[in-house]
Amino acid sequence: MLSLATAREMVTDSVTIDVLGQSGKIRMYGTDAGLQDPNLVTIEADSLEELDAEGNTVGASGQERHSFNTFANQDFTFHEIVENHLLGTNASIHASANKLSFDANVDAGGIAVDTFIVTTAGLVDPEGEQWHSGIGDMKFNIRFPSWKWCGDAESNCGRNEVGQFLQVDIKMKGNLSEVALIPGTLNTYDLGGGANLTLTDFVMIDG
């Protein structure tokens, strides 16, 4: 069952997701245990940098900012929760989920975060590195739907700055003081309390 307590909270029988204020920090915990859940997990976008081809930060100063060392001052807009959103790329093996999205407009364009609580088990994105996700699992995507790069004609970065890459630093904290790679896996980490994190090396560009 899905409950919409506020525009920034998504609650199911097993899992609750809170999005905390302007920071964009996501908090996930067991619905029955509530905020006292010892296995509560927090996820926070810590910083964003636009980099040039050599890996140097660009757009960090001046009127138009493309790099940020905090998201605390961003004004996020929260959207209505979408139920039974389809995940995955093959309709015969997809998972479905409830989706809560929030986004912000910055000088360089848009930053958006989609959070999902899986309601029907199946495979989830990205194509080429799909994995199985069970009921109650949480997934999140970070999107840049309208980014203007330093060096673009409509951009106003510093002189001769040309952006090539985006680097996002994300903090994640479970009940372990130190996160460990799960033996036998390449990209799944133990956050403690039975909470595992699977990361992907893939990105999706222009659909």
C-alpha positions as CSV (number, residue, x, y, z in Angstrom):
1,M,0.0,0.0,0.0
2,L,1.2,3.5,-0.9
3,S,0.7,6.5,1.4
4,L,1.5,10.1,0.4
5,A,2.2,11.8,3.8
6,T,3.7,14.9,2.2
7,A,5.0,15.9,-1.2
8,R,8.5,14.9,0.1
9,E,7.6,11.5,1.6
10,M,6.8,8.2,0.0
11,V,5.6,5.4,2.3
12,T,4.9,1.7,1.5
13,D,4.1,-1.2,3.9
14,S,7.8,-2.0,4.2
15,V,9.9,1.1,3.2
16,T,9.6,4.9,3.7
17,I,11.6,7.4,1.7
18,D,12.0,11.0,2.9
19,V,13.5,13.8,1.0
20,L,14.9,16.4,3.4
21,G,14.4,20.0,2.6
22,Q,16.4,21.9,0.1
23,S,19.5,19.8,0.6
24,G,18.1,17.0,-1.6
25,K,19.2,14.4,1.0
26,I,17.3,11.2,0.8
27,R,16.5,9.1,4.0
28,M,15.3,5.5,3.7
29,Y,14.1,3.3,6.6
30,G,11.7,0.6,7.5
31,T,8.2,1.9,7.8
32,D,7.4,-0.1,11.0
33,A,10.6,1.0,12.8
34,G,10.3,4.6,11.6
35,L,13.1,7.0,12.3
36,Q,14.4,4.8,15.1
37,D,15.3,2.1,12.5
38,P,18.9,1.2,13.3
39,N,19.4,0.3,9.6
40,L,18.3,3.8,8.3
41,V,20.3,4.8,5.2
42,T,20.9,8.4,4.0
43,I,22.0,9.4,0.5
44,E,23.2,12.9,-0.2
45,A,24.4,14.6,-3.4
46,D,27.6,16.2,-1.9
47,S,29.1,18.2,-4.8
48,L,28.9,18.6,-8.6
49,E,31.8,19.6,-10.8
50,E,31.9,20.3,-14.6
51,L,35.4,19.2,-15.9
52,D,37.3,20.0,-19.0
53,A,39.0,17.3,-21.2
54,E,42.0,17.3,-18.8
55,G,39.9,16.9,-15.7
56,N,40.2,20.5,-14.5
57,T,37.1,22.1,-12.8
58,V,35.4,24.7,-15.0
59,G,32.5,27.1,-14.2
60,A,33.3,27.3,-10.5
61,S,33.2,31.1,-10.4
62,G,31.6,34.1,-12.1
63,Q,28.0,34.9,-12.8
64,E,27.2,31.5,-14.2
65,R,28.0,28.6,-12.0
66,H,28.6,25.1,-13.3
67,S,30.3,23.6,-10.3
68,F,29.0,23.5,-6.7
69,N,30.5,22.2,-3.5
70,T,27.1,21.9,-1.8
71,F,23.4,21.5,-2.8
72,A,22.2,22.9,0.5
73,N,21.1,26.2,-1.0
74,Q,19.3,24.8,-4.1
75,D,15.6,25.3,-4.3
76,F,14.1,21.9,-5.3
77,T,10.7,21.4,-6.8
78,F,8.8,18.3,-5.8
79,H,6.5,16.5,-8.2
80,E,3.5,14.3,-7.6
81,I,4.3,10.6,-6.9
82,V,3.8,8.3,-9.9
83,E,2.5,4.8,-9.1
84,N,3.4,1.7,-11.2
85,H,6.1,3.4,-13.1
86,L,7.9,0.8,-15.3
87,L,11.6,0.2,-14.9
88,G,13.9,-1.8,-17.3
89,T,14.1,-2.0,-21.0
90,N,12.3,-5.3,-21.8
91,A,8.6,-5.3,-21.2
92,S,8.5,-9.0,-20.4
93,I,11.0,-8.7,-17.5
94,H,10.5,-5.2,-16.2
95,A,10.0,-4.2,-12.6
96,S,7.4,-1.6,-11.6
97,A,7.9,1.0,-8.9
98,N,6.4,4.1,-7.2
99,K,8.4,7.2,-8.3
100,L,9.1,10.4,-6.4
101,S,11.0,13.1,-8.4
102,F,12.4,16.4,-7.5
103,D,14.5,18.9,-9.5
104,A,16.2,22.3,-9.3
105,N,17.2,24.9,-11.9
106,V,20.8,26.2,-11.6
107,D,22.8,28.5,-13.9
108,A,23.9,25.7,-16.1
109,G,20.5,24.0,-16.5
110,G,18.5,21.4,-14.7
111,I,19.4,18.8,-12.0
112,A,16.8,16.1,-11.3
113,V,16.6,13.1,-8.9
114,D,14.2,10.3,-9.4
115,T,13.7,7.9,-6.4
116,F,11.8,4.6,-6.8
117,I,10.4,2.0,-4.4
118,V,10.0,-1.3,-6.3
119,T,6.5,-2.8,-6.2
120,T,6.9,-5.6,-8.7
121,A,10.1,-7.6,-8.8
122,G,12.1,-7.7,-12.1
123,L,15.1,-6.3,-13.9
124,V,16.0,-2.7,-13.7
125,D,18.1,-0.4,-15.9
126,P,20.6,0.4,-17.3
127,E,20.6,-1.5,-20.5
128,G,23.7,-3.6,-20.8
129,E,24.1,-3.9,-17.0
130,Q,20.6,-4.8,-15.7
131,W,20.1,-6.5,-12.3
132,H,17.3,-8.1,-10.5
133,S,15.4,-5.9,-8.0
134,G,12.9,-7.2,-5.4
135,I,9.8,-5.7,-3.9
136,G,10.8,-2.9,-1.4
137,D,14.1,-2.2,-3.0
138,M,15.0,1.4,-3.6
139,K,16.6,2.8,-6.7
140,F,17.6,6.4,-7.6
141,N,18.6,8.2,-10.8
142,I,20.4,11.5,-11.2
143,R,19.6,13.4,-14.4
144,F,20.7,16.5,-16.1
145,P,17.9,17.2,-18.5
146,S,18.9,20.6,-19.9
147,W,22.6,21.1,-19.1
148,K,24.5,24.0,-20.9
149,W,28.2,23.2,-21.1
150,C,31.0,25.7,-20.7
151,G,32.0,26.6,-24.2
152,D,28.5,26.3,-25.6
153,A,27.3,29.4,-27.5
154,E,24.6,30.2,-25.0
155,S,26.9,29.6,-21.9
156,N,28.7,32.4,-20.0
157,C,31.6,30.6,-18.3
158,G,35.1,31.9,-17.8
159,R,37.1,32.7,-20.9
160,N,38.2,29.7,-22.9
161,E,36.6,27.2,-20.5
162,V,35.2,24.2,-22.3
163,G,33.3,21.5,-20.3
164,Q,33.5,17.8,-21.2
165,F,32.4,15.8,-18.2
166,L,30.2,16.0,-15.1
167,Q,31.5,14.6,-11.8
168,V,29.0,14.0,-9.0
169,D,30.1,13.1,-5.5
170,I,27.5,11.3,-3.4
171,K,27.6,10.5,0.3
172,M,25.9,7.3,1.5
173,K,25.7,6.1,5.1
174,G,24.2,3.0,6.7
175,N,24.9,1.6,10.1
176,L,28.4,0.4,9.3
177,S,31.3,2.8,10.0
178,E,33.0,1.5,6.9
179,V,31.4,0.3,3.8
180,A,32.8,-3.0,2.3
181,L,32.6,-4.6,-1.1
182,I,30.6,-7.8,-0.9
183,P,32.9,-10.8,-1.7
184,G,32.3,-12.2,-5.2
185,T,30.8,-9.0,-6.5
186,L,32.2,-6.2,-8.6
187,N,29.9,-3.4,-7.6
188,T,27.7,-4.3,-4.6
189,Y,28.5,-2.9,-1.2
190,D,27.4,-3.7,2.3
191,L,26.0,-0.6,4.1
192,G,25.1,-2.6,7.2
193,G,21.8,-4.0,8.6
194,G,21.1,-6.0,5.5
195,A,21.2,-2.9,3.3
196,N,23.2,-3.5,0.1
197,L,24.1,-0.9,-2.5
198,T,24.6,-1.8,-6.2
199,L,26.4,0.7,-8.4
200,T,26.6,0.9,-12.2
201,D,29.4,2.1,-14.5
202,F,26.8,3.0,-17.2
203,V,25.2,6.4,-18.0
204,M,22.5,7.1,-20.5
205,I,23.0,10.0,-22.9
206,D,20.2,11.7,-24.8
207,G,17.8,8.8,-24.2
